């Protein structure tokens, strides 16, 4: 239960995207409530599949709204003012994948922000294997990530903003 009160660090972009997602789900809830009321009025049989589907949809939307509201309530914005020269939450960096010989521009973010769709950059969660290895590293450093499959990936930090 203690983790439920933990602060969640979000970028400004992630915070705004989360707010938009919340507003979108609140609109979906209003529509789901209307549909449920119509189903209830039209159905004398409470075993009606349409009615059960409408109830399940409404419950799922309410759960997503609750999750968004909880995340926003615990959110702390990452300002990016404290550039330490090390990778930290909110850092934008270019990683070179030695296996694919390709660069990828990514941003290190908290897990709730990494799961949100949209945004201008690919997101890497600080809870992921790559994210955990990135934290605290500097430009030019190479590192190896041990994946759950037993495979290893080698990366180099080419730039850090």
C-alpha positions in Angstrom: 0.0 0.0 0.0 2.9 2.4 0.6 3.7 2.4 -3.1 0.3 3.9 -3.8 1.3 7.2 -2.2 4.6 7.4 -3.9 5.3 10.5 -6.0 5.4 10.0 -9.7 7.7 12.1 -11.7 6.3 13.3 -15.1 7.6 15.5 -17.8 5.4 18.5 -18.7 4.4 16.8 -21.9 3.5 13.6 -20.1 1.4 15.5 -17.5 -0.5 17.3 -20.2 -1.1 14.1 -22.2 -2.3 12.4 -19.0 -4.8 15.2 -18.4 -6.0 14.9 -22.0 -6.5 11.2 -21.5 -8.4 11.8 -18.4 -10.7 14.3 -20.1 -11.2 11.8 -23.0 -12.1 9.0 -20.6 -14.6 11.3 -18.7 -16.3 11.9 -22.1 -16.4 8.2 -22.8 -17.9 7.6 -19.3 -20.7 10.0 -20.0 -21.5 8.2 -23.2 -21.2 4.8 -21.6 -23.6 5.9 -18.8 -26.1 7.1 -21.4 -25.8 3.7 -23.3 -26.2 1.8 -20.0 -29.4 3.8 -19.1 -30.8 3.1 -22.6 -30.0 -0.6 -22.2 -31.7 -0.7 -18.8 -34.8 1.0 -20.1 -35.0 -1.3 -23.1 -34.4 -4.5 -21.3 -36.8 -6.3 -19.0 -34.4 -9.2 -18.7 -31.3 -8.4 -16.6 -29.4 -11.3 -18.2 -29.4 -9.3 -21.4 -25.9 -9.5 -23.0 -26.0 -5.9 -24.2 -26.8 -4.7 -20.7 -23.9 -6.8 -19.2 -21.5 -5.5 -21.9 -22.5 -1.9 -21.2 -22.0 -2.4 -17.4 -18.5 -4.0 -18.0 -17.5 -1.1 -20.3 -18.6 1.5 -17.8 -16.7 -0.2 -15.0 -13.5 -0.4 -17.1 -13.8 3.3 -18.0 -14.3 4.2 -14.3 -11.2 2.2 -13.4 -9.1 4.0 -16.0 -10.4 7.4 -14.8 -9.5 6.4 -11.2 -6.0 5.4 -12.3 -5.5 8.7 -14.2 -6.7 10.7 -11.3 -4.5 8.9 -8.9 -1.4 9.4 -11.1 -2.1 13.1 -11.6 -2.7 13.5 -7.8 0.8 12.0 -7.1 2.5 13.7 -10.0 5.6 15.9 -9.6 6.8 17.7 -12.7 10.4 17.2 -13.9 11.8 20.6 -14.5 15.0 19.7 -16.2 16.7 22.7 -14.6 19.3 20.6 -12.7 21.4 19.3 -15.6 24.0 17.1 -13.9 25.5 15.7 -17.0 24.1 12.3 -16.0 21.0 10.5 -17.3 18.0 11.1 -15.1 14.3 11.1 -15.4 13.3 13.5 -18.2 16.7 13.2 -20.0 16.6 13.0 -23.8 19.4 11.0 -25.3 20.6 9.3 -28.4 21.4 5.6 -27.8 23.5 3.6 -30.3 22.4 0.0 -30.4 25.6 -2.0 -31.3 23.6 -5.0 -32.6 21.5 -3.1 -35.1 24.1 -0.3 -35.7 21.3 2.2 -35.3 20.8 5.4 -33.3 17.5 6.0 -31.4 16.5 9.2 -29.8 14.6 8.4 -26.5 13.5 10.0 -23.3 13.8 8.3 -19.9 10.6 8.7 -18.0 8.6 7.1 -15.1 6.7 3.9 -15.8 3.2 5.6 -15.9 4.4 8.1 -18.5 6.1 5.4 -20.6 2.8 3.5 -21.0 1.0 6.6 -22.4 0.5 6.8 -26.1 1.5 9.7 -28.2 4.2 12.3 -27.6 7.2 13.4 -29.7 9.8 10.9 -28.6 10.0 7.2 -27.8 9.9 6.7 -24.1 11.9 4.3 -22.0 10.7 3.5 -18.5 13.1 3.8 -15.6 11.7 0.5 -14.4 12.7 -1.3 -17.7 16.0 -3.2 -18.0 17.4 -0.5 -20.3 16.0 2.3 -18.1 17.6 1.0 -14.9 21.0 0.7 -16.7 20.7 4.2 -18.1 20.1 6.1 -14.8 23.2 7.9 -13.6 25.3 7.3 -16.8 27.1 9.9 -18.8 27.5 10.8 -22.5 30.0 8.4 -24.1 29.4 5.5 -21.7 28.7 2.0 -23.1 26.7 -0.5 -21.1 25.2 -4.0 -21.5 21.6 -4.9 -20.7 20.7 -8.4 -19.7 17.3 -9.2 -21.0 14.9 -11.8 -19.4 15.5 -14.1 -22.4 19.1 -14.4 -21.4 20.1 -12.2 -24.4 22.4 -9.2 -23.9 22.1 -5.9 -25.7 25.0 -3.4 -25.8 24.3 0.3 -26.1 26.3 3.5 -26.1 25.1 7.0 -25.1 26.0 9.2 -28.0 24.3 12.4 -26.8 22.6 13.6 -23.7 20.3 16.7 -23.5 
